[in-house]
Amino acid sequence: MVKVIGVRFRTAGKIYFFDPGQLEIKRGDHVIVETARGIEYGMVMAAPKEMEGDKVIQPLKPVLRVATKKDDEQEAANKEKEKQAFQICLEKIRKHGLEMKLIDAEYTFDNNKVLFYFTADGRIDFRELVKDLASVFKTRIELRQIGVRDETKIMGGIGICGRPLCCHTYLSEFVPVSIKMAKEQNLSLNPTKISGVCGRLMCCLKNEEETYEELNRRLPNVGDFVTTDDGFKGEVHSVNVLRQQVKVIIQKEDEKEIQEYKVNQLRFKRKHKNHKVEVNEELKKLEKLEKQEGKSKLDDN
C-alpha cells in the first residue's frame, strides 16, 4: 500500500496521483508538483489515502510543497501571460498563412515551456512558426494538435439540455459512445438530434446505457409474437421501456385491436440478434441520413 493524493491541473482535467510525503494536505489545497512537463501548480481533488501499489504509476513523484501566497500570485500572473501569448500566436499564424485554428495557450508554472493547442483538418508544417514564437518568448515552444472533442472540452459551452457541457464541467475522460446506445434508448438516429456541440455523439448517451440495457432485456421486440395472461396471442405493436408496458395487437372475434399489458402479463421468447450485425445496420442508416443532410458527423467510436 502507498499513500497518495489526487491532483488536477485543468478544469475537468484528468486526476494524477502524487506522493504527499510528510506534508499535511487536504482536499481543495493547491500544491506544487513535478511532472513530465516540468514544475506544475495543481489543486488537490483527493485527500491523502492508501492505495495498492499496482494501481498507481511508479515511481510516484513527490509533492514539492503546499502552494504559498507567492505561488498563487505566480499562477495568476501566468494566466495573464497566457492571454498575451494567445494573441501573439494568432498574429504569427496569420503571418505564416497556416490553415489552423488556435484554441488555447498554456504556460507551465515555472515558465519553462509554452504550449499552444490547435485544431486543423490535416497535418500542418509549423516549423517556421515555432522558430518565430521561440524568438519572441525566449523559452521552449510546443504546438499540440487536438481533436474536436478536446477543443470543446477546453472552450466549454451550453448543451442542448441548457446546462454547461459535461466534458467542460466534470467529465475528466471521454468514454466511447456508439449508435447502439442511442437505439437502446429509443432516441432518434438523426445526427443533428444525438450530436453534441463538437459534432460527435453526445457523451451523455453513456449515462443511462446500463439502465436501458437492463430494462430492454425484460421486454419483447416490436414485431415479436406474445401470449397474454388472458389467453390472447398477438404481435407487439410498441413498448414503453421506462414503464415496462407493451402494446399488443390482438384478434377479438373479427376485429383487431391494440391492448396494453405490463411485461409480467406476457409470455414470449426474446429474439437474440447479433450485436455486430445490429450495429452495422444502424450505422448504415445513420450514414444515409448524413448524406441526405450533407453532413459527416459519424462518431469515430
C-alpha positions as CSV (number, residue, x, y, z in Angstrom):
1,M,0.0,0.0,0.0
2,V,1.2,3.5,-0.8
3,K,-0.1,6.9,0.4
4,V,-1.2,9.2,-2.5
5,I,-3.2,12.4,-3.2
6,G,-5.1,13.1,-6.4
7,V,-4.2,16.4,-8.2
8,R,-5.9,18.1,-11.1
9,F,-4.2,20.8,-13.3
10,R,-7.1,21.9,-15.5
11,T,-10.9,22.3,-15.1
12,A,-12.4,18.8,-15.5
13,G,-8.9,17.5,-16.3
14,K,-7.6,14.1,-15.5
15,I,-6.6,13.4,-11.9
16,Y,-2.9,12.4,-11.3
17,F,-1.5,10.7,-8.2
18,F,1.5,12.1,-6.2
19,D,3.3,11.2,-3.0
20,P,2.3,13.7,-0.3
21,G,5.3,12.6,1.9
22,Q,5.0,14.1,5.4
23,L,3.1,17.2,4.3
24,E,-0.3,18.0,5.8
25,I,-2.5,18.3,2.7
26,K,-6.3,18.3,2.5
27,R,-8.8,18.4,-0.4
28,G,-9.0,21.8,-2.0
29,D,-5.4,22.8,-1.3
30,H,-3.1,24.0,-4.1
31,V,0.2,22.2,-4.4
32,I,3.4,22.4,-6.4
33,V,4.5,19.2,-8.0
34,E,7.0,18.0,-10.5
35,T,5.6,16.4,-13.7
36,A,6.9,15.2,-17.1
37,R,6.2,18.8,-18.4
38,G,8.1,20.4,-15.5
39,I,7.0,22.1,-12.3
40,E,3.2,22.5,-12.1
41,Y,0.6,24.1,-10.0
42,G,-2.5,22.0,-9.3
43,M,-5.5,21.5,-7.0
44,V,-5.9,18.6,-4.7
45,M,-9.1,16.7,-5.6
46,A,-8.5,13.6,-3.4
47,A,-7.2,13.9,0.1
48,P,-4.3,11.6,1.2
49,K,-5.4,7.9,1.1
50,E,-3.9,4.4,0.9
51,M,-3.9,2.7,-2.5
52,E,-2.4,-0.6,-3.7
53,G,0.9,-0.1,-5.4
54,D,-0.1,-1.8,-8.7
55,K,-2.9,0.7,-9.2
56,V,-0.6,3.8,-9.5
57,I,2.1,4.5,-12.0
58,Q,5.5,4.0,-10.4
59,P,7.7,5.7,-9.5
60,L,5.4,8.1,-7.7
61,K,6.6,11.6,-7.8
62,P,6.5,13.6,-4.6
63,V,4.7,16.8,-3.8
64,L,7.3,19.6,-3.6
65,R,5.3,21.9,-1.3
66,V,1.8,23.2,-0.5
67,A,1.3,26.4,-2.6
68,T,2.3,29.6,-0.9
69,K,0.8,33.1,-1.4
70,K,3.8,33.8,-3.8
71,D,2.9,30.6,-5.7
72,D,-0.7,31.8,-6.1
73,E,0.5,35.1,-7.4
74,Q,2.8,33.4,-9.8
75,E,-0.1,31.3,-11.1
76,A,-2.3,34.4,-11.5
77,A,0.5,36.1,-13.4
78,N,0.9,33.1,-15.7
79,K,-2.8,33.3,-16.6
80,E,-2.4,36.9,-17.7
81,K,0.6,36.0,-19.8
82,E,-1.3,33.2,-21.4
83,K,-3.8,35.7,-22.8
84,Q,-1.0,37.8,-24.3
85,A,0.7,34.6,-25.7
86,F,-2.6,33.6,-27.3
87,Q,-2.9,36.9,-29.2
88,I,0.8,36.9,-30.3
89,C,0.4,33.3,-31.6
90,L,-2.8,34.3,-33.5
91,E,-0.8,37.1,-35.3
92,K,2.0,34.7,-36.1
93,I,-0.4,32.1,-37.6
94,R,-1.9,34.8,-39.9
95,K,1.6,36.0,-40.8
96,H,2.6,32.5,-41.9
97,G,-0.7,31.8,-43.6
98,L,-1.3,28.5,-41.8
99,E,-4.7,26.7,-42.0
100,M,-5.0,26.1,-38.3
101,K,-7.4,27.2,-35.5
102,L,-5.7,28.2,-32.3
103,I,-7.7,27.0,-29.3
104,D,-5.7,27.8,-26.1
105,A,-2.3,28.8,-24.8
106,E,-0.8,27.5,-21.6
107,Y,2.4,28.3,-19.6
108,T,3.9,25.7,-17.3
109,F,4.2,27.0,-13.7
110,D,8.0,27.6,-13.9
111,N,7.6,29.3,-17.3
112,N,9.9,26.6,-18.8
113,K,7.5,25.9,-21.7
114,V,4.6,27.5,-23.5
115,L,2.0,25.1,-25.0
116,F,-0.3,26.1,-27.8
117,Y,-3.3,23.9,-28.6
118,F,-4.8,24.0,-32.1
119,T,-7.1,22.1,-34.5
120,A,-6.6,21.6,-38.2
121,D,-8.0,19.4,-40.9
122,G,-4.7,17.7,-41.7
123,R,-1.0,17.8,-40.9
124,I,0.5,21.3,-40.6
125,D,4.1,22.2,-41.2
126,F,4.6,24.7,-38.3
127,R,8.4,24.5,-38.0
128,E,8.8,28.2,-39.1
129,L,6.0,29.2,-36.7
130,V,7.8,27.5,-33.8
131,K,11.0,29.3,-34.6
132,D,9.2,32.6,-34.8
133,L,7.4,32.0,-31.5
134,A,10.7,30.9,-29.8
135,S,12.4,34.2,-30.8
136,V,9.5,36.1,-29.1
137,F,9.0,34.1,-25.9
138,K,12.7,33.0,-25.4
139,T,11.6,29.7,-24.0
140,R,10.6,26.2,-25.2
141,I,7.5,26.1,-27.5
142,E,5.2,23.2,-28.0
143,L,2.3,23.1,-30.5
144,R,-0.1,20.3,-29.9
145,Q,-2.9,19.4,-32.4
146,I,-6.1,18.2,-30.7
147,G,-9.4,16.8,-31.9
148,V,-12.9,18.5,-31.9
149,R,-13.9,16.8,-28.6
150,D,-10.8,18.2,-26.8
151,E,-11.5,21.6,-28.4
152,T,-15.0,21.6,-27.0
153,K,-13.7,20.4,-23.6
154,I,-11.3,23.4,-23.4
155,M,-13.7,26.1,-24.8
156,G,-16.8,25.0,-22.9
157,G,-20.4,25.9,-23.9
158,I,-24.0,25.1,-23.3
159,G,-25.5,21.8,-24.4
160,I,-29.0,21.3,-26.0
161,C,-30.2,20.4,-22.5
162,G,-29.5,24.0,-21.4
163,R,-26.7,23.1,-19.0
164,P,-22.9,23.6,-19.2
165,L,-21.2,20.9,-21.2
166,C,-20.4,17.7,-19.2
167,C,-16.9,17.5,-20.7
168,H,-16.0,21.0,-19.6
169,T,-17.5,20.8,-16.0
170,Y,-16.9,17.3,-14.6
171,L,-16.1,14.6,-17.3
172,S,-12.4,14.0,-16.8
173,E,-12.1,11.5,-19.6
174,F,-14.1,10.8,-22.8
175,V,-16.0,7.5,-22.8
176,P,-16.7,5.5,-26.0
177,V,-20.1,6.3,-27.4
178,S,-21.9,4.3,-30.1
179,I,-25.1,4.4,-32.2
180,K,-26.2,1.3,-30.3
181,M,-26.6,3.4,-27.2
182,A,-29.0,5.8,-28.9
183,K,-31.0,2.9,-30.4
184,E,-31.2,1.2,-27.0
185,Q,-32.8,4.3,-25.5
186,N,-35.2,4.7,-28.4
187,L,-33.7,8.0,-29.5
188,S,-33.9,9.5,-33.0
189,L,-31.0,8.4,-35.2
190,N,-30.9,11.8,-36.9
191,P,-27.3,13.0,-36.4
192,T,-28.5,16.5,-35.5
193,K,-30.6,15.2,-32.6
194,I,-27.9,13.0,-30.9
195,S,-24.8,15.0,-31.7
196,G,-23.2,17.4,-29.2
197,V,-21.6,20.9,-29.7
198,C,-18.5,19.1,-31.0
199,G,-20.4,17.4,-33.8
200,R,-19.8,13.9,-32.3
201,L,-22.3,11.7,-30.5
202,M,-23.2,13.1,-27.1
203,C,-21.3,11.8,-24.2
204,C,-24.4,11.7,-22.0
205,L,-25.7,8.7,-24.1
206,K,-23.5,6.7,-21.9
207,N,-25.1,7.9,-18.6
208,E,-28.2,5.7,-18.8
209,E,-27.0,3.0,-21.1
210,E,-26.8,0.2,-18.4
211,T,-30.3,1.0,-17.1
212,Y,-31.8,0.9,-20.5
213,E,-30.0,-2.4,-21.4
214,E,-31.4,-4.0,-18.2
215,L,-34.9,-2.7,-18.9
216,N,-34.9,-3.7,-22.6
217,R,-33.7,-7.2,-21.7
218,R,-37.0,-7.8,-20.0
219,L,-39.1,-6.6,-22.9
220,P,-40.1,-8.3,-26.2
221,N,-39.1,-6.6,-29.5
222,V,-41.6,-4.8,-31.7
223,G,-42.9,-7.4,-34.1
224,D,-42.5,-10.3,-31.7
225,F,-45.5,-12.6,-31.0
226,V,-46.6,-12.9,-27.4
227,T,-49.2,-14.7,-25.4
228,T,-51.1,-12.6,-22.8
229,D,-52.3,-13.8,-19.4
230,D,-55.9,-13.6,-20.5
231,G,-55.3,-16.1,-23.3
232,F,-54.8,-14.0,-26.4
233,K,-52.0,-14.2,-28.9
234,G,-50.8,-11.1,-30.6
235,E,-48.0,-9.1,-32.2
236,V,-46.1,-6.4,-30.3
237,H,-47.0,-3.0,-31.6
238,S,-44.8,-0.8,-29.3
239,V,-43.1,-0.9,-26.0
240,N,-42.7,1.7,-23.2
241,V,-39.2,0.9,-21.8
242,L,-39.4,3.0,-18.6
243,R,-43.0,1.9,-17.6
244,Q,-42.3,-1.7,-18.7
245,Q,-45.5,-1.8,-20.6
246,V,-46.2,-3.3,-24.0
247,K,-49.0,-2.6,-26.6
248,V,-50.1,-5.8,-28.3
249,I,-52.3,-6.2,-31.5
250,I,-54.8,-8.9,-30.6
251,Q,-57.6,-10.5,-32.5
252,K,-61.0,-10.2,-30.8
253,E,-63.7,-12.0,-32.8
254,D,-63.4,-10.5,-36.3
255,E,-61.6,-7.3,-35.3
256,K,-58.1,-6.4,-34.4
257,E,-57.4,-4.1,-31.5
258,I,-54.5,-2.8,-29.5
259,Q,-54.4,-3.6,-25.8
260,E,-51.7,-2.5,-23.3
261,Y,-50.2,-5.0,-20.9
262,K,-47.5,-5.0,-18.3
263,V,-44.5,-7.1,-19.2
264,N,-45.2,-9.6,-16.4
265,Q,-48.6,-10.3,-18.0
266,L,-46.9,-11.6,-21.2
267,R,-45.2,-14.9,-22.2
268,F,-42.7,-14.6,-25.0
269,K,-39.3,-15.8,-26.3
270,R,-37.0,-12.9,-26.9
271,K,-35.1,-12.9,-30.2
272,H,-31.4,-12.6,-29.7
273,K,-29.8,-10.7,-32.6
274,N,-26.1,-10.5,-33.2
275,H,-24.9,-7.1,-31.8
276,K,-22.4,-6.6,-34.5
277,V,-25.0,-7.1,-37.2
278,E,-27.4,-4.8,-35.4
279,V,-24.8,-2.0,-35.0
280,N,-23.7,-2.3,-38.7
281,E,-27.3,-1.9,-39.8
282,E,-27.8,1.2,-37.7
283,L,-24.5,2.7,-38.9
284,K,-25.7,2.3,-42.5
285,K,-29.0,4.1,-41.6
286,L,-27.0,6.9,-40.0
287,E,-24.7,7.3,-43.0
288,K,-27.7,7.5,-45.3
289,L,-29.2,10.2,-43.1
290,E,-26.0,12.1,-43.0
291,K,-25.7,12.1,-46.8
292,Q,-29.2,13.4,-47.1
293,E,-28.4,16.3,-44.9
294,G,-25.0,16.9,-46.3
295,K,-23.3,16.2,-43.0
296,S,-20.5,13.9,-42.0
297,K,-20.7,13.6,-38.2
298,L,-20.4,9.9,-37.7
299,D,-18.6,9.3,-34.4
300,D,-15.2,7.6,-34.5
301,N,-16.1,5.5,-31.6
